[in-house]
Amino acid sequence: MNYQVDYLKTMPEIFADAMLGGLDRKALNYKVNGAWKSYTYQDVYEHLQLVGFGLRALGLGEGDKVAILSENRPEWCMTDWACAHFNMVSVPIYQTSIPRQIEYILNHAECKALIVSNKDQAEKVIPLKSKLKHLKYMVCLDDLNYQDAWILSFRELLKKGDAEKERSSLSMQEIAQKIKPDALWSIIYTSGTSGNPKGVMISHFNIASNVQQSQAAIGFQKDKRWLSFLPLSHSFERVTSLFSLWVGAEIYYAESIAKVSENLKEVKPQYMTTVPLLLEKIYSAVLEQVNNGSAAKQKIFYWAKQVGQEAVRKYLADNKKPAGAIGIQYALARRLVFGTIAKIFGGEFIQCVSGGAPLSAEVGSFFLAAGVRIIEGYGLTEMSPVTHVNDNNHIKFGTVGKALPDVQTKILEDGEILLNGPNRMLGYYKNEEETKASVDKDGWFHTGDIGYLDEEGYLKITDRKKNIIVTAGGKNIAPAAVEREITSSKYIDQAVVVGDRRKYLVAILVPNIEFFKKWGLLQDPPLEFNNYADLVKSRDVEKLIQQELDVHQQGLARYEQIKYFLLAPQPFSIEGGELTASMKIKRNEVIRKYQAEIEELYKN
């Protein structure tokens, strides 16, 4: 097959190419006791040999499965790379997974070894041991004092690897050279919005091609600092770690999501990948601070915001420098307002890629004016995962951009998006029926997403096919679009719209407790909300949310507006079963959970 890109075809080839940039450069950086420590490219190279040979010393061979249950840290990547070089199959598990989910993945993937980060993760697994049919060893990255023979420390694994390396008749390079492009690289279990997760089989060529497709489309600068905070278990952050390392990045692992803002200021990264939620929270916090300031400061800010929007529309979206009268005004706006916003990201930021959910055009435009260039993209785990991204020189807000090189896009009559390319998965592990249902005889992957291509070839996602609501009056409604309008209110955190075969729409809403706490203290008399339960019982809260809905639904057609709502008694969460491990709302689970309350709304 003729491709636009001359691909390296396996992950060891990608890694070898990355090493050509110099072995003494910093590669993976992490924080210990308040100080940043580093692994160089040489350190990573040496460690992944020891990890791989250590796994071989434990009896694992080619094709065996190694699960990783850990937060982001250098050992995560080094284990992943080791598996890739020794033709073992890595199986990432979200650190937020509960024991039942861990048990299912370990058994379904037939994992022989499991890498866990700390005691909390180990304690999830130990009680399951008798139920784990294939698991032989658990390796703890932290030094923990377990006496069980099947549990060892990462330090012990490296020691075994060193001894195995000395007596092995084959070097790591000789083992890696035998790996075929279609060899299984990883099984990635989709978090799933219902039922058990499906194991997506990704080959070496699938992921190697996506690494190179992403770089060919975006053109990240080499030898820059990247901040990593999205879970490596998710395919989006994982491919980011791979292509950033390939282009010589210094990867810094954020201490936690709560400390991202602090780590941004410390690391001063040039790049990162993100989800809209983080950007929207930063944007809301900026607006809140401005609105609590003096009238003079508010006037300057909103003037600068207006100038910035004009600069984005005429110049910045096309990566051009503002000129003329707008250029003069924009330079002043940057000095007075936008320079401060840029410092939130460390002051040296070049760009970030946003994915996983739609990014508000208002938020994207605002940050672009502030010098923080956000390009929105699209992908699915089954496509390794990136398929579309906005052109760096032509950002089109509200779209996920054009197809990456060698990715083919087709739109069916009902609007479903079909994809194909070298990055399309091998199939679902042990699930031929689902594979045949998702990949047709011509090789097209049916995404289940609804959308269209505009006149310039930019893809616009409107909703999930199975989520489309058909009202009793025959109106087709994409609930995601309605939910985006509703949650554009800073007082509404999450929303699920309901109304299939009904006369009108209703919604289950989760209010934002932080903003309501601030709002409550400004009332006369002040309203105190000590916890979420206090919030959802308040008639004042319900009244304000109705006012917010009246404002934020003005751009919707009458039949798209929700008529009644209920406040969820608890925020949606992974533990409560309403969210997947990648923080997507399980719409069907929410509707099932609140079915009785929904029926009451339709009695009004």
N, C-alpha and C positions, 0 to 999 in steps of 0.2 A: 504493500500500500504506500502511495506517495503522500508524505506529510510536509507541511510547511516548515516544520522545525526538524533539524538534524539531531535526533534525540540520543542522549545517553540512556541506556535501557534498563539498568538495574541500580539499586540504591548504593551498593558498594562503588559503582562507577561514579555516582554523584559525589560520594564522600571523598573518593580519591581525587576528583577534580577540585573539591573544596580545599584539600590539603596543599594544593599547588600555590595557594596564596601566601603560604608561610606558616610554619608550625609554632612560632613563638607568639603569635597573636592571641589576645584574649578571646575565648569562645563562650563559655558558660559562666555566669556570675550569679552569686547567691549571697544572702546576708546572714551572718552568724554573730550573735551578741552585739548587734549594732554596727558591725563592720562588714563591708563587701569583700568577699573572697572570690578568686577566679580559677577556672581551669583553662589552660591554653589549648590550642588545637592539638598540640603534641600530647598533653595530658589526656584529652578525650580519646585520641588514637590509642594510647597505651591502655587506658581503662577499658575500652570496649573489647580489646583483645582478651584481657583478664576475665571480664564478665562472660564472654563467649566460651572461653576455654573452661571457666569455672562451671558453667552449665553442662558442658560436655563431661566434666569430671563427675557430675551428679548423675550421669547416664542419659542425658538428653542428646538427641541427634537431629538430623535434618527432618524438617516437617513437624517436629514436636512444638507444642503450644506453650508459650510463656505469658502469663497474665501480669499486668502492672496495675496496682491499686495504690495510687499515691497522688499527693498534690504536686504541683510543678516544682521540679528541682533538677539539678544536673544529672543525678543518677537515673531519672526517668528517661531522658534522652539517650544516655549512654547504654542503658539496657535495650532500648528500642533499636539503636544502631548495631549493638552486638548481635541481636537476633537477625537483623538484616544481613550481616556479614557471615553468619554461621548457618544460614538457610533455615533458621527456626522462625516460627510464626508468633508475632507479638499480638496480645489481646488486651487492649486497654479497658479498664473499668473505672467508672467515675468514682472519685473519692467520697461522694455523697451517697453512694449506693448502700442500700440496707442489706442485711445478711441474706434475705430471701433472693434478692437480685444477684448477689455475688455467687450464691450457690448455683443458681440457674446457669450463669455464664460459664463458670468453671467446669460444670458437668457437661453442658452442651458443646463447648469448644474442646473438651477433653484435655484441659490444661494439666501439664505434669509439674510445672513450677509456677509459683506466684511470688512476685516482688511486692512487698508492702512497705509503706514509708515509716510508720510509727506504731506505738502501742495501741492507739485507738483503732487503727485499721486491722492490726493483728488480732485484737480481741473480737472483732466481728467474725473472723475466720476460724479461730481455734475451736469454738463449739460446733462448727460444721464439719470438722475433719472426718467423722465417721460416715458422713453423707457424700463426701467428695470422692467419687469413684476412681478418678485418675490422678489426683494430686499427690505427688511424692514429697515435694519440698516447698517450704515457705522461707523466703529470704527477707530479713528485716533491714531496711536501710539504716535506721537508728540502731545503736548498740543496745539491745535488750537482753535481759538475763533469763532466757528460756532454756530449760534443760532438755526439752524434748529433742530426740534425734532428728526429727523431720524439719526442725526449725533452726536456721543458722543466720548469722549476721552477714551483712554485705562485706564486711572486712574478711570474714572466713571464706566467702565465695571468691574474693579476689586472690586470697592465699592459695586456694585450691586451683584457681585458674593459672597462677604462676607456675605451680608444679606441673599441671597438665600441659602447659605450653612447652615446657622444657622437654617432656617425654613424647610429645606429639610428632608424628612423622610428617604431618602437613602443617603449613603455616596458615594464618588467617587469610592471607591473600590467595593462596592456592584453593582454599575452601570456597572463598567468595567468587573466584573466577569461574567456578563450575555452575553458578546459579544462572538459571535461564530467565529471560524476561517475563515469561508467563508463570513463574513460580509464585506461590502464595506468599505474600509479604505480611499481611495482617488481616485479622478478622475484627471488624469494628461493629460492636453491637449498637444499633440505633436505639435511642432511648425510648422510642415508641409512645404513641398517644393512647394505645390500648393494647392489652394482651402482652405476651412475652416479646422481648426485643428480637429483631432479626439480625443475624450475623452477616454483615456485608463483607464479602471476600474481595480484597484488593491485592492485585499482583504487583510485582516489582515494577513492571512497565507502566501499570496504571498510575502509581504514585510518582515514579520518576518522570513520566511525561507531564503530570500536573505541576510538579515543581518547575519544570522548564517552561510550560505554557504560561504559568503565572508570571514568571520573570519576563518572558517575551512580551506579554501584554502590558505590564506595569512599568518595568524598567527601574527597579529599586537600585539606588546607588550602593556601591560596595563599601565594605569596611565602616558601617555605621552602627550606632547603638539601637537596639530594639528592646522594648519592655514587654514581657510576657506575663499576662495575668488571666486570660481565658484558660480553662482546663485543657491540658494536653490530651486528655482522653477524648476531647471533641475533635473531629476531623479538621475543622477550620484552623484551630490553633496549632494542631499537629503539622499540617502541611506548611503553615507559616514558619514553624521552627525548622523545618527541613529546607525550605528555599532560602530562608534568611542565613542559615549556616552555610549554604552553598555559595552565597554571594559574600561570604566573609564577615558576617555580622558578629557583634558582641551582644549576646543575649543576656538580659538581666531579668531574673525571675522576681516578680513582685512578691512581697512578704505575704500579702493576702489582698483580697478585693478591697477590704476596708482601708488598706494602706496604699492603694494605687495613687491617690492624689499626692501623698507624701513621697512615694518612690519616684513619681514623675519629676518632682522638683530636684531630687537627689541625682537621679540617673541622667536627666536632661536628654531623653531619647530623641532620635530623629524619626523613628518609625514605631508603629505598633498596630496590631489588629484589635478590633473592638466590636462591641455590639451597641445598637442605638441606645439601650437603657443607660449606659454610663454617660454617654454624651448628653442625653436628655436631662439627666440629673445635674450635670455640671451647668448646663444651660439654665435650668430652673433655679439653681442656687445663685447664679449670676443675676438673674432677673429679680430674685427675692432681695438680694443685697442692694441692688439699685433702687428698688421700690421702697426700701426702708431708709434710703438716704435722703439728702436734702432735695428740694425742688430744683435747685440749680444743677446738681449732679444728674438728676433724672433728665433734665432738658438736654444736657450735653450728651448723655448716653443715647437717648432716642434719636437725637440728630445724627450721631455717629452711626447708629444702626441703620438709619435710612440711607445715609451716604454709602455705607458698606454694601447694602442690598443693590444699589445702583451700580457700584463698582463690580460686584459679582456678575450682575446681568450683562454688563457691557464688556467687561474685560477678564475678570478673575476666573470665571468658569472655563474660559478658553486659554487659561494660563498666560494671559497678557498683562502687561503693566498698565495700570490706569493712567490715562493721559488727559490733557486739557484741564478744564475747570474741575471735572470729577477727580482727576489725578491730584490736584492741589488740595481739594477738600478731603480726599481719602488720606493723604499724607498727614493732615492735621488730625483726622479721626484716629489714625493709628497711634499718633503720639499721645493723644488725650485719653483714648479708651482701649483700642484693640491691643496695644502693646502689653497692657496689664492682663488681658485675657490670655494672650500667648504664653505668659509666664506660668499660668496654671499648668501648662503642659511641659514646663521646663525651660522654655525660651529658645530651644534649638530645633523644634519640631519641623519636619518636612511634610509628613503625610501619614495617614492611617487608612486602613481598609475596614469598612464596616459591613457586617453581614449578619445573617441569622434572623433578621426581622427588618421591616421597612424603616428607613430613616426619614424623619420629617424634613421636608424641603426647607422649612424655616430654620431648623437647627443646623442643617448642613450649610446653608447659605451664611448663617451668622458666623460659624467657625471659619469658613473660608475667608470671610472678610477679616477675621482676626489673624489670618496667616496660618491657620491649621487646616490643611487640605485633606478633606475626607472624601474618599472615593468609595461608592457603594457597589457591592458585588453580590453574586448569587451562586449557590451551589448546593449539592446534596452529597451525603456520605457515599451514595452509590456512584457518584461521578468523581470521587477521590480528593476533594469535593468540588473545587472551583470550576465554574463553567462560563460565567459572565462577569465583567467588571467595567466600570466606567472608564473611558479614555482619560488618561492623565491630562491631556490637552483639550478635553471637551467634556466637562462634567454636566450631565443632564439629570438634575434633581428629580426624584420620583421614579427613576428607572434604575435597573441594576446593570445597565451598560450593554456592551456588545459581547459576542461570543469570543472566548479565547481562541488562539490559533488551533485549528484542527478539531474544534468542537462544532458539531452540526446541530442546528435548532430547527424544529418543525412544530407548527401549531395546528392541531386538529380543528375540525369544524366546531366542536363544542368548547374550544378555547384551551384544551389541555396542551401543556408544553411537553414535547418529546425531545430527547437529547441523545447524541451518540458521539463517539470519539475514542481515542486511545486510552483515555482515563475512565472509561465506563467499566464498572465492576465485572468480576468474573461471574458473580451470582450470589445468592444467599446460601450460607453454609447449612447443609443438611435440609434444604427446603426447596426442592425442585419445583414444587407447585407454585410457590410465591415467585420464584425466579421467572417461570414461564408467564406468570400474570403480569410481571413488571417489565420484562424485556421481550419484545415481539420477535417474530421469525426473521425480520430484517435487521435486527440488532438495535432498534430504538428503545431507549429506556423511557417508560411512561412515568412522568414525575408526580402526577396527581395535582400539580399546580395549574392554575388558570392564569392566562396572560395573553399578551400580544406583542408583536414587533412593530415599532413605529417606522416612519418613512426613512429614518437613518439607520435602521437595524438595531436600535436600542430596545432591550426587553423590559416590559412592564409587567410586574406580577400583580394580579388583582385579588386572588384568594386561593384556597385549597378547593379542589373539585368537590370533595365530599362535604365541604362546609357550606356550599351554596344553599341559601334558604329560598324556598319557593313558597310564597305566602298563599293564603286561601284565595286571594284575589288574582293569583297567577303571576305576581311580580317576582322576578329573580333578584336576589339581594346578596352581595358579597359581604358577610358579616365583618371581615377583617377591616374593610374600609370604614364601616360604621364605628367599630371599636377604636380605630385610630383617631377618629374625630373626638370620641368621648374621652379617651385617655390623653388627649392634648391638653385637657384641664389638669393643672398641677395638683388638684385636690382628688383626682381619681387615678389610682395606681394600676388597677387591672380591671378588665371587663370581658364578659362573655355575653354575646347577644343571642337571643333565642327567638324563634318565630316560624319554624318550618311548618307549613300547612295551617298556620294560624292567621287570624284576621289582622293582627298587629304584632310589633316587636316588643319584647321585654328584655331586661338585662340583669345579670348578677354582677354587682360592682364591689370592688375593694377600695375603700378610701385610703388616701395617703396620710398616715397618722402624724408624720413629722410636720407637714404643712398645716394640718388641723390643730395641732398643739399650738403653733405660732399664732394661727388665726384666733383660737379660743382666748388666748391671753389678751388680745386686743379688743375683745368685746366688753360691753358695759351692761351688767357686771361681767367680769372675766369668767370664761368657761374652762375648767380644768379637765383634761383627758389623761388620766394616769395610764391607761392601757387601751388596747384596741377594742375591748368589750365595751368600755365607757363610750367610745366613739360611735359605735353602730347603734347604740340605744338612744342617742341624742336626736331629738326632733329638730334642733338647730342645724345639726350636721345634714340631716335629710333635706332640710329646706335649702341649704346652700348648694348641695349637690344638684337639686332640681334646677336651681338658678344657673349653675354651670352647664347643665345639659341644654337648657334653653339657649344659651349662648353658643355652645360648641356644636350644636346640631343644625345651626342656621343654614349651612351649606349643603345639607342633605335634603333629598326629596321627602315629601311628607310621609310616604310609605316606608322610607328608610329610617325614620326617627323612632326611638323607643318611646312607648307610651307609659310604661310603669317599670319600676326597678326594685330590687331588694339588695340590701347590703349584706354581703357574706359574713357570717358570724366569726370566721377566722380568715386571715389572708391566705391566698392560694400558696401552697408550699409543696416541696418534694415529699416531705414527711407525711403531709395530709393526703397525698395522692393526686393533687390537682395539677402538679407540674412534673414535667419530665426532668431527667438529670441535667439536660441542657437548658432548663428554665422555660420550656415552651408549655403553654397551657394545654392540658388534656381536656379539650372542650366537652367530649362525651362524658367524661368522668364528672366534670362540674355539673353538667345537666342532670346526670343520674343522681348525684348527691343531693341536689336541691330540687328534685322533681316535685315533691309535695308543695314547696314554697312557690314554684313556678306556676303550678296549677291554681294556686290561690290568686296569683296576679291576673290570671285569665278569668277569674270570677268577678273582677271589678266592673 
